[in-house]
Amino acid sequence: MGTVIGVIFQQGVPVFADLKPATGNLDPDDVAKKITPKTKAIIAVHLGGNPADMAALRALADKHKLVLIEDCCQAWGALDRGKPIGTAGHIACFSLQQSKHITTGDGGVVASSDPKFGPLLQRFGDKGTDRGGATGGLFHEFATNYRISELQSAFGAAQLTRLEKIASHRAKAGNLLTSRLTGLPGLTLHEVNSIDRCVYWFYLLRMKPEAFRCERAEFVKALAAEGIPAAAGYIPVPLYGNPVFQKHAFFADRWPVKELGLTEMDYTKVTLPETEAILRTCVRIQLNEAMTEEYVEALAAGVTKVARHYAVG
Ligand SMILES: Cc1ncc(COP(=O)(O)O)c(C=O)c1O
């Protein structure tokens, strides 16, 4: 939800594109199909800390002259083809909310190396003005106070010094889990491009329903019994399936852009087959930087035991 709130508040219309089955990241082919003359930007979430296909998305954005925004909230320290995450697009957003790789309790960072956006982002942190004097005290844009406090920023700066250790440890842990689970029937593993670094905010497994004698809930219960921090599913429904989208009730139960005829979007008619299949079949395993190699080996052994126990045939 955090990815699209800002879009809706700016009176933009989020158009959802489908996802790749083994990463949960945007499928550039489906994004291409959804682009219209009204499209302004593409937003790619690096789900679970796994870099989306930025080369393909950047090519699409350039071809259609669109702004490419990276939602790096779950991807602190990830590397996209060897480069720091957030540098392939025009704008990158990072969350410092308490559950993320590094945190300031709450808050976040928006970054851009594009001179068109950098100063503008700064003004959006201060009601549309620039205390450095660049706007002469005038307000050219209507903006709010989207800013983090100085005190939190000081914490954030200190946290950054820990980031590489956290990111590399998580990357190692997730990759080790993949190497140990490879070949286990019935499971689709968290697919990472070998030239990227995924920082596993979580590890995304998918169950092939026909391969197991049990439902996902029972499978996850058995994982828990093995001491594995796993959860069945992710968000309960795709964003467009939420009541607020189904009712188009964004502003006091109304949606001005629709009432004014500026969009024909009807979220009750949106379906994304792969996204829905991912949500039905995924299992998330929590990884973190405190987990030792032995711990991850034990996780892998536990998953293997449960998967073998419930395997059909
Ligand atoms: C992918 C993604 N985007 C956006 C957000 C929103 O971040 P914040 O809570 O800092 O606004 C989150 C945080 O939960 C997230 O995981």
The ligand as an SDF file (V2000), in Angstrom:
LIG
                    3D

 16 16  0  0  0  0  0  0  0  0999 V2000
    7.5610   -2.1580   -0.6740 C   0  0  0  0  0  0  0  0  0  0  0  0
    7.1970   -1.0730    0.3180 C   0  0  0  0  0  0  0  0  0  0  0  0
    6.8550    0.1290   -0.1490 N   0  0  0  0  0  0  0  0  0  0  0  0
    6.5390    1.1330    0.6940 C   0  0  0  0  0  0  0  0  0  0  0  0
    6.5430    0.9600    2.0540 C   0  0  0  0  0  0  0  0  0  0  0  0
    6.1690    2.1180    2.9330 C   0  0  0  0  0  0  0  0  0  0  0  0
    7.1980    2.5080    3.7590 O   0  0  0  0  0  0  0  0  0  0  0  0
    6.8720    3.4510    4.9960 P   0  0  0  0  0  0  0  0  0  0  0  0
    6.0970    2.6290    5.9770 O   0  0  0  0  0  0  0  0  0  0  0  0
    8.2180    3.8470    5.4970 O   0  0  0  0  0  0  0  0  0  0  0  0
    6.0950    4.5920    4.4640 O   0  0  0  0  0  0  0  0  0  0  0  0
    6.9020   -0.2780    2.5850 C   0  0  0  0  0  0  0  0  0  0  0  0
    6.9240   -0.4850    4.0620 C   0  0  0  0  0  0  0  0  0  0  0  0
    6.2680   -1.2720    4.6500 O   0  0  0  0  0  0  0  0  0  0  0  0
    7.2250   -1.3300    1.6890 C   0  0  0  0  0  0  0  0  0  0  0  0
    7.5710   -2.5520    2.1480 O   0  0  0  0  0  0  0  0  0  0  0  0
  1  2  1  0
  2  3  1  0
  2 15  2  0
  3  4  2  0
  4  5  1  0
  5  6  1  0
  5 12  2  0
  6  7  1  0
  7  8  1  0
  8  9  2  0
  8 10  1  0
  8 11  1  0
 12 13  1  0
 12 15  1  0
 13 14  2  0
 15 16  1  0
M  END
$$$$
